[in-house]
Amino acid sequence: MLVQINTDHNIEGSESLTAQVRGVVENELIRFSHHITRVEVHLSDENSDKKGGNHDMRCLIEARLEGRKPIVVTHQATTLDQSVGGAVNKLNKLIKSTLDRLHDENRKRTDPPPPGTELTEEL
């Protein structure tokens, strides 16, 4: 699973920030890593020109699951840590429900599943 971190011009994309966000994403999504090819994290400060304000830090995460269209979640919060944590939590739930639904669909099939859609029982 490749994790890419992007920041807008208002957030300094330091190595420590990149390592921290990558660690949070990898730790939270480790159980799905064999289904995920790439994760892109986009961090932005929505109203940096207005100093202050609540929920102005935004984290958008796009995950690409093997053989599926990308899924996207977003979360806004007061701090970057909160926005990343909220977005990763949403993504975790969305990936789980997507894979569970796909697993249920495949289990109900009477014909062989299409190539690349087989899921393991580790969900």
C-alpha positions as MATLAB code, in Angstrom:
seq = 'MLVQINTDHNIEGSESLTAQVRGVVENELIRFSHHITRVEVHLSDENSDKKGGNHDMRCLIEARLEGRKPIVVTHQATTLDQSVGGAVNKLNKLIKSTLDRLHDENRKRTDPPPPGTELTEEL';
ca = [
       0.000    0.000    0.000;
       1.504    3.275   -1.149;
       0.610    6.317    0.986;
       1.118    9.760   -0.547;
       0.726   12.973    1.489;
      -0.129   16.312   -0.159;
      -0.499   19.720    1.509;
      -1.841   23.024    0.279;
       0.288   26.177    0.244;
      -0.863   27.076    3.784;
       0.500   23.933    5.443;
       4.192   23.165    5.566;
       4.647   19.601    4.329;
       7.560   18.743    6.601;
       9.088   15.287    6.848;
       7.800   14.905   10.404;
       4.220   15.767    9.365;
       4.445   13.356    6.439;
       5.794   10.568    8.660;
       3.145   11.186   11.314;
       0.215   11.175    8.861;
       1.602    8.160    6.997;
       1.924    6.288   10.302;
      -1.678    7.039   11.293;
      -2.997    5.934    7.890;
      -0.911    2.755    7.740;
      -1.727    1.739   11.335;
      -5.462    2.270   10.882;
      -5.708    0.538    7.496;
      -3.189   -2.297    8.039;
      -5.860   -4.997    8.009;
      -7.011   -3.877    4.548;
      -3.533   -3.295    3.093;
      -3.711   -6.310    0.768;
      -6.844   -4.770   -0.873;
      -5.502   -1.197   -1.127;
      -3.068   -0.196   -3.863;
      -2.694    3.491   -3.019;
      -3.890    6.097   -0.528;
      -3.636    9.827   -1.206;
      -4.024   12.228    1.718;
      -4.718   15.901    0.987;
      -4.322   18.336    3.893;
      -5.554   21.911    3.676;
      -6.283   24.939    5.824;
      -9.655   26.121    4.560;
      -9.551   29.671    5.937;
      -5.928   30.399    6.691;
      -6.333   34.019    5.639;
      -8.843   34.586    8.459;
      -6.684   33.395   11.393;
      -8.757   31.377   13.784;
     -12.097   29.762   13.276;
     -13.264   26.294   14.078;
     -13.099   23.291   11.820;
     -10.838   24.932    9.261;
      -8.343   22.069    8.914;
      -9.470   19.660    6.239;
      -8.266   16.158    5.429;
      -9.430   14.476    2.244;
      -8.352   10.877    1.698;
      -8.707    8.934   -1.530;
      -8.139    5.185   -1.376;
      -7.816    2.945   -4.402;
      -8.970   -0.606   -3.843;
      -7.854   -3.324   -6.259;
     -10.283   -3.592   -9.159;
     -12.618   -0.901   -7.761;
     -13.206    2.793   -8.299;
     -11.459    5.090   -5.794;
     -13.328    5.927   -2.608;
     -13.056    9.335   -0.997;
     -13.738   10.672    2.494;
     -13.215   14.073    4.045;
     -13.204   15.455    7.568;
     -12.857   18.981    8.904;
     -11.714   19.781   12.425;
      -9.904   22.370   14.506;
      -6.472   20.685   14.240;
      -4.691   18.643   11.593;
      -4.447   15.670   13.957;
      -8.208   15.702   14.499;
      -8.969   16.080   10.799;
      -6.637   13.201    9.852;
      -8.000   10.985   12.635;
     -11.604   11.688   11.658;
     -10.982   11.063    7.956;
      -9.046    7.838    8.568;
     -11.820    6.603   10.869;
     -14.433    7.305    8.169;
     -12.264    5.602    5.539;
     -11.780    2.535    7.724;
     -15.555    2.141    8.102;
     -16.184    2.761    4.398;
     -13.579    0.224    3.265;
     -14.925   -2.366    5.694;
     -18.504   -1.911    4.494;
     -17.410   -1.920    0.829;
     -15.427   -5.145    1.230;
     -18.175   -6.759    3.340;
     -20.749   -5.903    0.668;
     -18.522   -7.270   -2.089;
     -17.886  -10.413   -0.046;
     -21.647  -10.907    0.470;
     -22.323  -10.406   -3.253;
     -19.654  -12.950   -4.169;
     -20.968  -15.444   -1.625;
     -24.464  -15.247   -3.148;
     -23.218  -15.870   -6.692;
     -23.877  -19.206   -8.318;
     -21.416  -18.668  -11.155;
     -17.649  -18.242  -10.662;
     -16.706  -14.702   -9.540;
     -15.080  -12.404  -12.105;
     -11.267  -12.442  -12.020;
      -9.765  -10.116   -9.420;
     -12.844   -9.931   -7.163;
     -12.072  -12.874   -4.895;
     -11.821  -11.882   -1.253;
     -10.160  -13.688    1.569;
     -12.050  -14.569    4.716;
      -9.871  -12.230    6.886;
     -12.384   -9.403    7.012;
];
